[in-house]
Amino acid sequence: MSSRHEIKCINKTNRTSAHERIERIGGMNGTGTWWSLTQQEAIAGIEEGRWE
């Protein structure tokens, strides 16, 4: 079963390509602690059904 997460912040690189600009995404979970994932980790987790 996947869990839902809301993205609250992103870290960008200085690249001009739209496909290479986002480096990390992050947000706050239900316990009030911040989480952060690389773009690759986020995509893999969505594709594997871990997150929505």
N, C-alpha and C positions, 0 to 999 in steps of 0.2 A: 504494500500500500504506500502510495507516495504522500509526502507531506508538502503543504503549501508554505512558500516563503515570499515575502515582499522585498524587493530590492529597494533600498533606501539611498545607496551611494554607489558610485563607480570611480575607479581610478583609470585615467587615460594615459596613453603613451604620447609622445610628440609626433607620431606618424600621421601622415595625411590620408592614408588609405582607410576607408570606412570599416574594412574588415580587420584592420590591425590596431585600431585606436583603443578599444577597451582592453585593459589589462586585468582588472579584478572587479568583482561586484561584491556588495555586502549589504547587511541589514541587521535588524535586531530580532532575536528569537523570542519565544513566549516567556522565557525566564529573565529577560532584560539584558542578556549579554549579546555582544556584537559577534557576527559571523562574517567571514570573508572567503571568497573562492576565486580562483583564477577563471578566466573565460573558458578554458578547456575543461576544468573540473565541473563548472556549471553545466556546460553542454552535455558532458558525459553523464552527469547525474540525472538530467532531464530525459535523455535518451534511454537510460536504464530504468526509468520509472521511480527513482528515489525522490525526486522533487517535481513540483508543478510550478 
